[in-house]
Amino acid sequence: MTWVRGRQMSEDGATSRAPGEGGRLLRWAFRHLAGPADGVQGAVQGGSTAAREAWKRDLAERKRYTQEQRDRKRAARDADRRR
């Protein structure tokens, strides 16, 4: 057996589906009739303004810390080269 796009494929070329995956009709229905979820304000954008600002501060702090680590390693390499 081989795997094709995350599915197991038998020797005769048929792919097996996981239980509950549904068929063509069910996939079409979910794609075209269900649509995006309503009633969840700001779910994709990340919630409230305060949460976004906290996320931005956290990201900036992580970037600063990473840059400090790079600078320390670079300084240590330079010091070793000078010896």
mmCIF file of the N, C-alpha and C atoms, coordinates in Angstrom:
data_MODEL
# 
_entry.id   MODEL 
# 
loop_
_atom_site.group_PDB 
_atom_site.id 
_atom_site.type_symbol 
_atom_site.label_atom_id 
_atom_site.label_alt_id 
_atom_site.label_comp_id 
_atom_site.label_asym_id 
_atom_site.label_entity_id 
_atom_site.label_seq_id 
_atom_site.pdbx_PDB_ins_code 
_atom_site.Cartn_x 
_atom_site.Cartn_y 
_atom_site.Cartn_z 
_atom_site.occupancy 
_atom_site.B_iso_or_equiv 
_atom_site.pdbx_formal_charge 
_atom_site.auth_seq_id 
_atom_site.auth_comp_id 
_atom_site.auth_asym_id 
_atom_site.auth_atom_id 
_atom_site.pdbx_PDB_model_num 
ATOM 1   N N  . MET A 1 1  ? 0.830   -1.184 0.000  1.00 0.00 ? 1  MET A N  1 
ATOM 2   C CA . MET A 1 1  ? 0.000   0.000  0.000  1.00 0.00 ? 1  MET A CA 1 
ATOM 3   C C  . MET A 1 1  ? 0.869   1.240  0.000  1.00 0.00 ? 1  MET A C  1 
ATOM 4   N N  . THR A 1 2  ? 0.400   2.262  -0.669 1.00 0.00 ? 2  THR A N  1 
ATOM 5   C CA . THR A 1 2  ? 1.108   3.532  -0.725 1.00 0.00 ? 2  THR A CA 1 
ATOM 6   C C  . THR A 1 2  ? 0.203   4.633  -0.187 1.00 0.00 ? 2  THR A C  1 
ATOM 7   N N  . TRP A 1 3  ? 0.792   5.791  0.046  1.00 0.00 ? 3  TRP A N  1 
ATOM 8   C CA . TRP A 1 3  ? 0.027   6.921  0.553  1.00 0.00 ? 3  TRP A CA 1 
ATOM 9   C C  . TRP A 1 3  ? -0.020  8.007  -0.510 1.00 0.00 ? 3  TRP A C  1 
ATOM 10  N N  . VAL A 1 4  ? -1.220  8.547  -0.747 1.00 0.00 ? 4  VAL A N  1 
ATOM 11  C CA . VAL A 1 4  ? -1.414  9.623  -1.696 1.00 0.00 ? 4  VAL A CA 1 
ATOM 12  C C  . VAL A 1 4  ? -2.204  10.715 -0.994 1.00 0.00 ? 4  VAL A C  1 
ATOM 13  N N  . ARG A 1 5  ? -1.617  11.913 -0.893 1.00 0.00 ? 5  ARG A N  1 
ATOM 14  C CA . ARG A 1 5  ? -2.278  13.058 -0.260 1.00 0.00 ? 5  ARG A CA 1 
ATOM 15  C C  . ARG A 1 5  ? -2.840  12.708 1.109  1.00 0.00 ? 5  ARG A C  1 
ATOM 16  N N  . GLY A 1 6  ? -2.074  11.996 1.907  1.00 0.00 ? 6  GLY A N  1 
ATOM 17  C CA . GLY A 1 6  ? -2.496  11.679 3.263  1.00 0.00 ? 6  GLY A CA 1 
ATOM 18  C C  . GLY A 1 6  ? -3.484  10.540 3.367  1.00 0.00 ? 6  GLY A C  1 
ATOM 19  N N  . ARG A 1 7  ? -3.785  9.889  2.255  1.00 0.00 ? 7  ARG A N  1 
ATOM 20  C CA . ARG A 1 7  ? -4.725  8.767  2.265  1.00 0.00 ? 7  ARG A CA 1 
ATOM 21  C C  . ARG A 1 7  ? -4.011  7.497  1.851  1.00 0.00 ? 7  ARG A C  1 
ATOM 22  N N  . GLN A 1 8  ? -4.469  6.409  2.378  1.00 0.00 ? 8  GLN A N  1 
ATOM 23  C CA . GLN A 1 8  ? -3.885  5.125  2.045  1.00 0.00 ? 8  GLN A CA 1 
ATOM 24  C C  . GLN A 1 8  ? -4.461  4.643  0.716  1.00 0.00 ? 8  GLN A C  1 
ATOM 25  N N  . MET A 1 9  ? -3.575  4.183  -0.161 1.00 0.00 ? 9  MET A N  1 
ATOM 26  C CA . MET A 1 9  ? -4.013  3.738  -1.479 1.00 0.00 ? 9  MET A CA 1 
ATOM 27  C C  . MET A 1 9  ? -3.669  2.260  -1.620 1.00 0.00 ? 9  MET A C  1 
ATOM 28  N N  . SER A 1 10 ? -4.647  1.474  -2.019 1.00 0.00 ? 10 SER A N  1 
ATOM 29  C CA . SER A 1 10 ? -4.415  0.041  -2.174 1.00 0.00 ? 10 SER A CA 1 
ATOM 30  C C  . SER A 1 10 ? -3.823  -0.250 -3.545 1.00 0.00 ? 10 SER A C  1 
ATOM 31  N N  . GLU A 1 11 ? -3.511  -1.521 -3.775 1.00 0.00 ? 11 GLU A N  1 
ATOM 32  C CA . GLU A 1 11 ? -2.892  -1.916 -5.038 1.00 0.00 ? 11 GLU A CA 1 
ATOM 33  C C  . GLU A 1 11 ? -3.803  -1.671 -6.237 1.00 0.00 ? 11 GLU A C  1 
ATOM 34  N N  . ASP A 1 12 ? -5.119  -1.732 -6.041 1.00 0.00 ? 12 ASP A N  1 
ATOM 35  C CA . ASP A 1 12 ? -6.036  -1.540 -7.165 1.00 0.00 ? 12 ASP A CA 1 
ATOM 36  C C  . ASP A 1 12 ? -6.278  -0.059 -7.478 1.00 0.00 ? 12 ASP A C  1 
ATOM 37  N N  . GLY A 1 13 ? -5.651  0.845  -6.713 1.00 0.00 ? 13 GLY A N  1 
ATOM 38  C CA . GLY A 1 13 ? -5.758  2.267  -7.016 1.00 0.00 ? 13 GLY A CA 1 
ATOM 39  C C  . GLY A 1 13 ? -6.836  2.991  -6.252 1.00 0.00 ? 13 GLY A C  1 
ATOM 40  N N  . ALA A 1 14 ? -7.629  2.304  -5.446 1.00 0.00 ? 14 ALA A N  1 
ATOM 41  C CA . ALA A 1 14 ? -8.687  2.955  -4.677 1.00 0.00 ? 14 ALA A CA 1 
ATOM 42  C C  . ALA A 1 14 ? -8.100  3.538  -3.394 1.00 0.00 ? 14 ALA A C  1 
ATOM 43  N N  . THR A 1 15 ? -8.559  4.724  -3.031 1.00 0.00 ? 15 THR A N  1 
ATOM 44  C CA . THR A 1 15 ? -8.106  5.327  -1.783 1.00 0.00 ? 15 THR A CA 1 
ATOM 45  C C  . THR A 1 15 ? -9.157  5.102  -0.719 1.00 0.00 ? 15 THR A C  1 
ATOM 46  N N  . SER A 1 16 ? -8.699  4.842  0.496  1.00 0.00 ? 16 SER A N  1 
ATOM 47  C CA . SER A 1 16 ? -9.641  4.647  1.588  1.00 0.00 ? 16 SER A CA 1 
ATOM 48  C C  . SER A 1 16 ? -9.786  5.956  2.341  1.00 0.00 ? 16 SER A C  1 
ATOM 49  N N  . ARG A 1 17 ? -10.994 6.236  2.807  1.00 0.00 ? 17 ARG A N  1 
ATOM 50  C CA . ARG A 1 17 ? -11.265 7.465  3.537  1.00 0.00 ? 17 ARG A CA 1 
ATOM 51  C C  . ARG A 1 17 ? -11.412 7.158  5.013  1.00 0.00 ? 17 ARG A C  1 
ATOM 52  N N  . ALA A 1 18 ? -11.144 8.159  5.807  1.00 0.00 ? 18 ALA A N  1 
ATOM 53  C CA . ALA A 1 18 ? -11.352 8.024  7.248  1.00 0.00 ? 18 ALA A CA 1 
ATOM 54  C C  . ALA A 1 18 ? -12.848 7.988  7.518  1.00 0.00 ? 18 ALA A C  1 
ATOM 55  N N  . PRO A 1 19 ? -13.265 7.281  8.557  1.00 0.00 ? 19 PRO A N  1 
ATOM 56  C CA . PRO A 1 19 ? -14.691 7.254  8.889  1.00 0.00 ? 19 PRO A CA 1 
ATOM 57  C C  . PRO A 1 19 ? -15.203 8.664  9.177  1.00 0.00 ? 19 PRO A C  1 
ATOM 58  N N  . GLY A 1 20 ? -16.337 9.006  8.640  1.00 0.00 ? 20 GLY A N  1 
ATOM 59  C CA . GLY A 1 20 ? -16.925 10.314 8.872  1.00 0.00 ? 20 GLY A CA 1 
ATOM 60  C C  . GLY A 1 20 ? -16.418 11.394 7.936  1.00 0.00 ? 20 GLY A C  1 
ATOM 61  N N  . GLU A 1 21 ? -15.538 11.046 7.000  1.00 0.00 ? 21 GLU A N  1 
ATOM 62  C CA . GLU A 1 21 ? -15.003 12.051 6.085  1.00 0.00 ? 21 GLU A CA 1 
ATOM 63  C C  . GLU A 1 21 ? -16.057 12.480 5.073  1.00 0.00 ? 21 GLU A C  1 
ATOM 64  N N  . GLY A 1 22 ? -16.956 11.607 4.727  1.00 0.00 ? 22 GLY A N  1 
ATOM 65  C CA . GLY A 1 22 ? -18.012 11.956 3.795  1.00 0.00 ? 22 GLY A CA 1 
ATOM 66  C C  . GLY A 1 22 ? -17.595 11.764 2.357  1.00 0.00 ? 22 GLY A C  1 
ATOM 67  N N  . GLY A 1 23 ? -18.539 11.944 1.473  1.00 0.00 ? 23 GLY A N  1 
ATOM 68  C CA . GLY A 1 23 ? -18.276 11.766 0.055  1.00 0.00 ? 23 GLY A CA 1 
ATOM 69  C C  . GLY A 1 23 ? -18.298 13.078 -0.673 1.00 0.00 ? 23 GLY A C  1 
ATOM 70  N N  . ARG A 1 24 ? -18.429 12.971 -2.002 1.00 0.00 ? 24 ARG A N  1 
ATOM 71  C CA . ARG A 1 24 ? -18.434 14.169 -2.841 1.00 0.00 ? 24 ARG A CA 1 
ATOM 72  C C  . ARG A 1 24 ? -19.563 15.123 -2.491 1.00 0.00 ? 24 ARG A C  1 
ATOM 73  N N  . LEU A 1 25 ? -20.752 14.589 -2.284 1.00 0.00 ? 25 LEU A N  1 
ATOM 74  C CA . LEU A 1 25 ? -21.916 15.426 -2.011 1.00 0.00 ? 25 LEU A CA 1 
ATOM 75  C C  . LEU A 1 25 ? -21.735 16.192 -0.699 1.00 0.00 ? 25 LEU A C  1 
ATOM 76  N N  . LEU A 1 26 ? -21.260 15.522 0.324  1.00 0.00 ? 26 LEU A N  1 
ATOM 77  C CA . LEU A 1 26 ? -21.064 16.173 1.610  1.00 0.00 ? 26 LEU A CA 1 
ATOM 78  C C  . LEU A 1 26 ? -19.976 17.247 1.528  1.00 0.00 ? 26 LEU A C  1 
ATOM 79  N N  . ARG A 1 27 ? -18.880 16.962 0.834  1.00 0.00 ? 27 ARG A N  1 
ATOM 80  C CA . ARG A 1 27 ? -17.826 17.965 0.664  1.00 0.00 ? 27 ARG A CA 1 
ATOM 81  C C  . ARG A 1 27 ? -18.349 19.181 -0.092 1.00 0.00 ? 27 ARG A C  1 
ATOM 82  N N  . TRP A 1 28 ? -19.122 18.945 -1.152 1.00 0.00 ? 28 TRP A N  1 
ATOM 83  C CA . TRP A 1 28 ? -19.694 20.046 -1.917 1.00 0.00 ? 28 TRP A CA 1 
ATOM 84  C C  . TRP A 1 28 ? -20.623 20.884 -1.050 1.00 0.00 ? 28 TRP A C  1 
ATOM 85  N N  . ALA A 1 29 ? -21.466 20.207 -0.262 1.00 0.00 ? 29 ALA A N  1 
ATOM 86  C CA . ALA A 1 29 ? -22.419 20.918 0.588  1.00 0.00 ? 29 ALA A CA 1 
ATOM 87  C C  . ALA A 1 29 ? -21.692 21.819 1.582  1.00 0.00 ? 29 ALA A C  1 
ATOM 88  N N  . PHE A 1 30 ? -20.663 21.315 2.219  1.00 0.00 ? 30 PHE A N  1 
ATOM 89  C CA . PHE A 1 30 ? -19.939 22.137 3.179  1.00 0.00 ? 30 PHE A CA 1 
ATOM 90  C C  . PHE A 1 30 ? -19.210 23.286 2.502  1.00 0.00 ? 30 PHE A C  1 
ATOM 91  N N  . ARG A 1 31 ? -18.681 23.039 1.329  1.00 0.00 ? 31 ARG A N  1 
ATOM 92  C CA . ARG A 1 31 ? -17.955 24.087 0.626  1.00 0.00 ? 31 ARG A CA 1 
ATOM 93  C C  . ARG A 1 31 ? -18.871 25.206 0.160  1.00 0.00 ? 31 ARG A C  1 
ATOM 94  N N  . HIS A 1 32 ? -20.040 24.831 -0.373 1.00 0.00 ? 32 HIS A N  1 
ATOM 95  C CA . HIS A 1 32 ? -20.882 25.820 -1.032 1.00 0.00 ? 32 HIS A CA 1 
ATOM 96  C C  . HIS A 1 32 ? -22.093 26.278 -0.233 1.00 0.00 ? 32 HIS A C  1 
ATOM 97  N N  . LEU A 1 33 ? -22.580 25.481 0.674  1.00 0.00 ? 33 LEU A N  1 
ATOM 98  C CA . LEU A 1 33 ? -23.796 25.852 1.385  1.00 0.00 ? 33 LEU A CA 1 
ATOM 99  C C  . LEU A 1 33 ? -23.541 26.331 2.810  1.00 0.00 ? 33 LEU A C  1 
ATOM 100 N N  . ALA A 1 34 ? -22.551 25.781 3.483  1.00 0.00 ? 34 ALA A N  1 
ATOM 101 C CA . ALA A 1 34 ? -22.335 26.125 4.884  1.00 0.00 ? 34 ALA A CA 1 
ATOM 102 C C  . ALA A 1 34 ? -21.800 27.545 5.012  1.00 0.00 ? 34 ALA A C  1 
ATOM 103 N N  . GLY A 1 35 ? -20.787 27.896 4.253  1.00 0.00 ? 35 GLY A N  1 
ATOM 104 C CA . GLY A 1 35 ? -20.233 29.241 4.312  1.00 0.00 ? 35 GLY A CA 1 
ATOM 105 C C  . GLY A 1 35 ? -19.488 29.496 5.605  1.00 0.00 ? 35 GLY A C  1 
ATOM 106 N N  . PRO A 1 36 ? -19.003 30.705 5.781  1.00 0.00 ? 36 PRO A N  1 
ATOM 107 C CA . PRO A 1 36 ? -18.245 31.034 6.988  1.00 0.00 ? 36 PRO A CA 1 
ATOM 108 C C  . PRO A 1 36 ? -19.157 31.116 8.204  1.00 0.00 ? 36 PRO A C  1 
ATOM 109 N N  . ALA A 1 37 ? -18.580 30.894 9.360  1.00 0.00 ? 37 ALA A N  1 
ATOM 110 C CA . ALA A 1 37 ? -19.351 30.962 10.599 1.00 0.00 ? 37 ALA A CA 1 
ATOM 111 C C  . ALA A 1 37 ? -19.721 32.409 10.891 1.00 0.00 ? 37 ALA A C  1 
ATOM 112 N N  . ASP A 1 38 ? -20.961 32.629 11.320 1.00 0.00 ? 38 ASP A N  1 
ATOM 113 C CA . ASP A 1 38 ? -21.417 33.972 11.683 1.00 0.00 ? 38 ASP A CA 1 
ATOM 114 C C  . ASP A 1 38 ? -21.512 34.072 13.197 1.00 0.00 ? 38 ASP A C  1 
ATOM 115 N N  . GLY A 1 39 ? -21.517 35.269 13.697 1.00 0.00 ? 39 GLY A N  1 
ATOM 116 C CA . GLY A 1 39 ? -21.716 35.473 15.123 1.00 0.00 ? 39 GLY A CA 1 
ATOM 117 C C  . GLY A 1 39 ? -20.437 35.434 15.947 1.00 0.00 ? 39 GLY A C  1 
ATOM 118 N N  . VAL A 1 40 ? -19.292 35.327 15.301 1.00 0.00 ? 40 VAL A N  1 
ATOM 119 C CA . VAL A 1 40 ? -18.035 35.339 16.044 1.00 0.00 ? 40 VAL A CA 1 
ATOM 120 C C  . VAL A 1 40 ? -17.290 36.595 15.616 1.00 0.00 ? 40 VAL A C  1 
ATOM 121 N N  . GLN A 1 41 ? -17.524 37.672 16.310 1.00 0.00 ? 41 GLN A N  1 
ATOM 122 C CA . GLN A 1 41 ? -16.959 38.963 15.957 1.00 0.00 ? 41 GLN A CA 1 
ATOM 123 C C  . GLN A 1 41 ? -15.448 38.983 16.182 1.00 0.00 ? 41 GLN A C  1 
ATOM 124 N N  . GLY A 1 42 ? -14.684 39.295 15.156 1.00 0.00 ? 42 GLY A N  1 
ATOM 125 C CA . GLY A 1 42 ? -13.246 39.467 15.293 1.00 0.00 ? 42 GLY A CA 1 
ATOM 126 C C  . GLY A 1 42 ? -12.461 38.188 15.491 1.00 0.00 ? 42 GLY A C  1 
ATOM 127 N N  . ALA A 1 43 ? -13.019 37.037 15.147 1.00 0.00 ? 43 ALA A N  1 
ATOM 128 C CA . ALA A 1 43 ? -12.323 35.773 15.391 1.00 0.00 ? 43 ALA A CA 1 
ATOM 129 C C  . ALA A 1 43 ? -11.063 35.665 14.543 1.00 0.00 ? 43 ALA A C  1 
ATOM 130 N N  . VAL A 1 44 ? -11.157 36.055 13.298 1.00 0.00 ? 44 VAL A N  1 
ATOM 131 C CA . VAL A 1 44 ? -10.013 35.925 12.411 1.00 0.00 ? 44 VAL A CA 1 
ATOM 132 C C  . VAL A 1 44 ? -8.981  37.006 12.715 1.00 0.00 ? 44 VAL A C  1 
ATOM 133 N N  . GLN A 1 45 ? -9.435  38.204 13.062 1.00 0.00 ? 45 GLN A N  1 
ATOM 134 C CA . GLN A 1 45 ? -8.519  39.303 13.277 1.00 0.00 ? 45 GLN A CA 1 
ATOM 135 C C  . GLN A 1 45 ? -7.819  39.217 14.625 1.00 0.00 ? 45 GLN A C  1 
ATOM 136 N N  . GLY A 1 46 ? -8.285  38.396 15.533 1.00 0.00 ? 46 GLY A N  1 
ATOM 137 C CA . GLY A 1 46 ? -7.560  38.208 16.783 1.00 0.00 ? 46 GLY A CA 1 
ATOM 138 C C  . GLY A 1 46 ? -8.237  38.749 18.007 1.00 0.00 ? 46 GLY A C  1 
ATOM 139 N N  . GLY A 1 47 ? -9.494  39.055 17.956 1.00 0.00 ? 47 GLY A N  1 
ATOM 140 C CA . GLY A 1 47 ? -10.186 39.459 19.169 1.00 0.00 ? 47 GLY A CA 1 
ATOM 141 C C  . GLY A 1 47 ? -10.162 40.953 19.401 1.00 0.00 ? 47 GLY A C  1 
ATOM 142 N N  . SER A 1 48 ? -10.019 41.324 20.665 1.00 0.00 ? 48 SER A N  1 
ATOM 143 C CA . SER A 1 48 ? -10.124 42.725 21.054 1.00 0.00 ? 48 SER A CA 1 
ATOM 144 C C  . SER A 1 48 ? -8.860  43.504 20.709 1.00 0.00 ? 48 SER A C  1 
ATOM 145 N N  . THR A 1 49 ? -8.987  44.807 20.764 1.00 0.00 ? 49 THR A N  1 
ATOM 146 C CA . THR A 1 49 ? -7.846  45.681 20.498 1.00 0.00 ? 49 THR A CA 1 
ATOM 147 C C  . THR A 1 49 ? -6.765  45.471 21.546 1.00 0.00 ? 49 THR A C  1 
ATOM 148 N N  . ALA A 1 50 ? -7.160  45.320 22.803 1.00 0.00 ? 50 ALA A N  1 
ATOM 149 C CA . ALA A 1 50 ? -6.177  45.106 23.878 1.00 0.00 ? 50 ALA A CA 1 
ATOM 150 C C  . ALA A 1 50 ? -5.390  43.814 23.652 1.00 0.00 ? 50 ALA A C  1 
ATOM 151 N N  . ALA A 1 51 ? -6.078  42.766 23.197 1.00 0.00 ? 51 ALA A N  1 
ATOM 152 C CA . ALA A 1 51 ? -5.399  41.490 22.939 1.00 0.00 ? 51 ALA A CA 1 
ATOM 153 C C  . ALA A 1 51 ? -4.403  41.629 21.794 1.00 0.00 ? 51 ALA A C  1 
ATOM 154 N N  . ARG A 1 52 ? -4.788  42.365 20.752 1.00 0.00 ? 52 ARG A N  1 
ATOM 155 C CA . ARG A 1 52 ? -3.866  42.576 19.628 1.00 0.00 ? 52 ARG A CA 1 
ATOM 156 C C  . ARG A 1 52 ? -2.644  43.373 20.057 1.00 0.00 ? 52 ARG A C  1 
ATOM 157 N N  . GLU A 1 53 ? -2.863  44.408 20.867 1.00 0.00 ? 53 GLU A N  1 
ATOM 158 C CA . GLU A 1 53 ? -1.740  45.214 21.341 1.00 0.00 ? 53 GLU A CA 1 
ATOM 159 C C  . GLU A 1 53 ? -0.814  44.386 22.231 1.00 0.00 ? 53 GLU A C  1 
ATOM 160 N N  . ALA A 1 54 ? -1.372  43.536 23.082 1.00 0.00 ? 54 ALA A N  1 
ATOM 161 C CA . ALA A 1 54 ? -0.548  42.664 23.930 1.00 0.00 ? 54 ALA A CA 1 
ATOM 162 C C  . ALA A 1 54 ? 0.252   41.695 23.075 1.00 0.00 ? 54 ALA A C  1 
ATOM 163 N N  . TRP A 1 55 ? -0.368  41.175 22.016 1.00 0.00 ? 55 TRP A N  1 
ATOM 164 C CA . TRP A 1 55 ? 0.327   40.259 21.116 1.00 0.00 ? 55 TRP A CA 1 
ATOM 165 C C  . TRP A 1 55 ? 1.484   40.977 20.423 1.00 0.00 ? 55 TRP A C  1 
ATOM 166 N N  . LYS A 1 56 ? 1.248   42.223 19.981 1.00 0.00 ? 56 LYS A N  1 
ATOM 167 C CA . LYS A 1 56 ? 2.302   42.988 19.311 1.00 0.00 ? 56 LYS A CA 1 
ATOM 168 C C  . LYS A 1 56 ? 3.459   43.268 20.258 1.00 0.00 ? 56 LYS A C  1 
ATOM 169 N N  . ARG A 1 57 ? 3.151   43.623 21.529 1.00 0.00 ? 57 ARG A N  1 
ATOM 170 C CA . ARG A 1 57 ? 4.221   43.862 22.507 1.00 0.00 ? 57 ARG A CA 1 
ATOM 171 C C  . ARG A 1 57 ? 5.020   42.594 22.756 1.00 0.00 ? 57 ARG A C  1 
ATOM 172 N N  . ASP A 1 58 ? 4.315   41.465 22.886 1.00 0.00 ? 58 ASP A N  1 
ATOM 173 C CA . ASP A 1 58 ? 4.988   40.191 23.114 1.00 0.00 ? 58 ASP A CA 1 
ATOM 174 C C  . ASP A 1 58 ? 5.896   39.838 21.936 1.00 0.00 ? 58 ASP A C  1 
ATOM 175 N N  . LEU A 1 59 ? 5.407   40.044 20.723 1.00 0.00 ? 59 LEU A N  1 
ATOM 176 C CA . LEU A 1 59 ? 6.202   39.753 19.536 1.00 0.00 ? 59 LEU A CA 1 
ATOM 177 C C  . LEU A 1 59 ? 7.447   40.638 19.487 1.00 0.00 ? 59 LEU A C  1 
ATOM 178 N N  . ALA A 1 60 ? 7.286   41.916 19.788 1.00 0.00 ? 60 ALA A N  1 
ATOM 179 C CA . ALA A 1 60 ? 8.437   42.826 19.789 1.00 0.00 ? 60 ALA A CA 1 
ATOM 180 C C  . ALA A 1 60 ? 9.457   42.406 20.836 1.00 0.00 ? 60 ALA A C  1 
ATOM 181 N N  . GLU A 1 61 ? 8.995   41.991 22.002 1.00 0.00 ? 61 GLU A N  1 
ATOM 182 C CA . GLU A 1 61 ? 9.903   41.536 23.058 1.00 0.00 ? 61 GLU A CA 1 
ATOM 183 C C  . GLU A 1 61 ? 10.648  40.274 22.641 1.00 0.00 ? 61 GLU A C  1 
ATOM 184 N N  . ARG A 1 62 ? 9.959   39.359 22.000 1.00 0.00 ? 62 ARG A N  1 
ATOM 185 C CA . ARG A 1 62 ? 10.613  38.131 21.518 1.00 0.00 ? 62 ARG A CA 1 
ATOM 186 C C  . ARG A 1 62 ? 11.668  38.451 20.465 1.00 0.00 ? 62 ARG A C  1 
ATOM 187 N N  . LYS A 1 63 ? 11.352  39.366 19.554 1.00 0.00 ? 63 LYS A N  1 
ATOM 188 C CA . LYS A 1 63 ? 12.321  39.753 18.530 1.00 0.00 ? 63 LYS A CA 1 
ATOM 189 C C  . LYS A 1 63 ? 13.541  40.409 19.164 1.00 0.00 ? 63 LYS A C  1 
ATOM 190 N N  . ARG A 1 64 ? 13.307  41.272 20.161 1.00 0.00 ? 64 ARG A N  1 
ATOM 191 C CA . ARG A 1 64 ? 14.422  41.926 20.839 1.00 0.00 ? 64 ARG A CA 1 
ATOM 192 C C  . ARG A 1 64 ? 15.315  40.905 21.521 1.00 0.00 ? 64 ARG A C  1 
ATOM 193 N N  . TYR A 1 65 ? 14.701  39.941 22.213 1.00 0.00 ? 65 TYR A N  1 
ATOM 194 C CA . TYR A 1 65 ? 15.470  38.910 22.906 1.00 0.00 ? 65 TYR A CA 1 
ATOM 195 C C  . TYR A 1 65 ? 16.286  38.075 21.924 1.00 0.00 ? 65 TYR A C  1 
ATOM 196 N N  . THR A 1 66 ? 15.671  37.705 20.799 1.00 0.00 ? 66 THR A N  1 
ATOM 197 C CA . THR A 1 66 ? 16.369  36.916 19.783 1.00 0.00 ? 66 THR A CA 1 
ATOM 198 C C  . THR A 1 66 ? 17.552  37.696 19.223 1.00 0.00 ? 66 THR A C  1 
ATOM 199 N N  . GLN A 1 67 ? 17.357  38.982 18.966 1.00 0.00 ? 67 GLN A N  1 
ATOM 200 C CA . GLN A 1 67 ? 18.447  39.802 18.443 1.00 0.00 ? 67 GLN A CA 1 
ATOM 201 C C  . GLN A 1 67 ? 19.577  39.904 19.459 1.00 0.00 ? 67 GLN A C  1 
ATOM 202 N N  . GLU A 1 68 ? 19.234  40.031 20.750 1.00 0.00 ? 68 GLU A N  1 
ATOM 203 C CA . GLU A 1 68 ? 20.266  40.074 21.791 1.00 0.00 ? 68 GLU A CA 1 
ATOM 204 C C  . GLU A 1 68 ? 21.063  38.772 21.815 1.00 0.00 ? 68 GLU A C  1 
ATOM 205 N N  . GLN A 1 69 ? 20.379  37.647 21.659 1.00 0.00 ? 69 GLN A N  1 
ATOM 206 C CA . GLN A 1 69 ? 21.069  36.357 21.654 1.00 0.00 ? 69 GLN A CA 1 
ATOM 207 C C  . GLN A 1 69 ? 22.023  36.263 20.469 1.00 0.00 ? 69 GLN A C  1 
ATOM 208 N N  . ARG A 1 70 ? 21.575  36.717 19.300 1.00 0.00 ? 70 ARG A N  1 
ATOM 209 C CA . ARG A 1 70 ? 22.442  36.708 18.117 1.00 0.00 ? 70 ARG A CA 1 
ATOM 210 C C  . ARG A 1 70 ? 23.661  37.584 18.336 1.00 0.00 ? 70 ARG A C  1 
ATOM 211 N N  . ASP A 1 71 ? 23.452  38.769 18.923 1.00 0.00 ? 71 ASP A N  1 
ATOM 212 C CA . ASP A 1 71 ? 24.567  39.680 19.174 1.00 0.00 ? 71 ASP A CA 1 
ATOM 213 C C  . ASP A 1 71 ? 25.567  39.063 20.145 1.00 0.00 ? 71 ASP A C  1 
ATOM 214 N N  . ARG A 1 72 ? 25.078  38.388 21.184 1.00 0.00 ? 72 ARG A N  1 
ATOM 215 C CA . ARG A 1 72 ? 25.973  37.735 22.144 1.00 0.00 ? 72 ARG A CA 1 
ATOM 216 C C  . ARG A 1 72 ? 26.803  36.642 21.477 1.00 0.00 ? 72 ARG A C  1 
ATOM 217 N N  . LYS A 1 73 ? 26.160  35.824 20.658 1.00 0.00 ? 73 LYS A N  1 
ATOM 218 C CA . LYS A 1 73 ? 26.885  34.751 19.965 1.00 0.00 ? 73 LYS A CA 1 
ATOM 219 C C  . LYS A 1 73 ? 27.914  35.324 19.003 1.00 0.00 ? 73 LYS A C  1 
ATOM 220 N N  . ARG A 1 74 ? 27.534  36.382 18.287 1.00 0.00 ? 74 ARG A N  1 
ATOM 221 C CA . ARG A 1 74 ? 28.448  37.006 17.349 1.00 0.00 ? 74 ARG A CA 1 
ATOM 222 C C  . ARG A 1 74 ? 29.648  37.598 18.085 1.00 0.00 ? 74 ARG A C  1 
ATOM 223 N N  . ALA A 1 75 ? 29.412  38.245 19.230 1.00 0.00 ? 75 ALA A N  1 
ATOM 224 C CA . ALA A 1 75 ? 30.501  38.822 20.017 1.00 0.00 ? 75 ALA A CA 1 
ATOM 225 C C  . ALA A 1 75 ? 31.423  37.723 20.542 1.00 0.00 ? 75 ALA A C  1 
ATOM 226 N N  . ALA A 1 76 ? 30.846  36.585 20.957 1.00 0.00 ? 76 ALA A N  1 
ATOM 227 C CA . ALA A 1 76 ? 31.671  35.472 21.446 1.00 0.00 ? 76 ALA A CA 1 
ATOM 228 C C  . ALA A 1 76 ? 32.518  34.894 20.316 1.00 0.00 ? 76 ALA A C  1 
ATOM 229 N N  . ARG A 1 77 ? 31.946  34.752 19.122 1.00 0.00 ? 77 ARG A N  1 
ATOM 230 C CA . ARG A 1 77 ? 32.723  34.248 17.977 1.00 0.00 ? 77 ARG A CA 1 
ATOM 231 C C  . ARG A 1 77 ? 33.843  35.201 17.621 1.00 0.00 ? 77 ARG A C  1 
ATOM 232 N N  . ASP A 1 78 ? 33.547  36.498 17.623 1.00 0.00 ? 78 ASP A N  1 
ATOM 233 C CA . ASP A 1 78 ? 34.570  37.495 17.307 1.00 0.00 ? 78 ASP A CA 1 
ATOM 234 C C  . ASP A 1 78 ? 35.690  37.469 18.331 1.00 0.00 ? 78 ASP A C  1 
ATOM 235 N N  . ALA A 1 79 ? 35.334  37.309 19.594 1.00 0.00 ? 79 ALA A N  1 
ATOM 236 C CA . ALA A 1 79 ? 36.344  37.260 20.652 1.00 0.00 ? 79 ALA A CA 1 
ATOM 237 C C  . ALA A 1 79 ? 37.224  36.020 20.480 1.00 0.00 ? 79 ALA A C  1 
ATOM 238 N N  . ASP A 1 80 ? 36.635  34.890 20.100 1.00 0.00 ? 80 ASP A N  1 
ATOM 239 C CA . ASP A 1 80 ? 37.412  33.670 19.887 1.00 0.00 ? 80 ASP A CA 1 
ATOM 240 C C  . ASP A 1 80 ? 38.341  33.803 18.690 1.00 0.00 ? 80 ASP A C  1 
ATOM 241 N N  . ARG A 1 81 ? 37.921  34.498 17.671 1.00 0.00 ? 81 ARG A N  1 
ATOM 242 C CA . ARG A 1 81 ? 38.744  34.680 16.466 1.00 0.00 ? 81 ARG A CA 1 
ATOM 243 C C  . ARG A 1 81 ? 39.949  35.573 16.739 1.00 0.00 ? 81 ARG A C  1 
ATOM 244 N N  . ARG A 1 82 ? 39.774  36.530 17.632 1.00 0.00 ? 82 ARG A N  1 
ATOM 245 C CA . ARG A 1 82 ? 40.839  37.495 17.919 1.00 0.00 ? 82 ARG A CA 1 
ATOM 246 C C  . ARG A 1 82 ? 41.957  36.857 18.767 1.00 0.00 ? 82 ARG A C  1 
ATOM 247 N N  . ARG A 1 83 ? 41.661  35.772 19.438 1.00 0.00 ? 83 ARG A N  1 
ATOM 248 C CA . ARG A 1 83 ? 42.667  35.129 20.300 1.00 0.00 ? 83 ARG A CA 1 
ATOM 249 C C  . ARG A 1 83 ? 43.714  34.432 19.525 1.00 0.00 ? 83 ARG A C  1 
# 
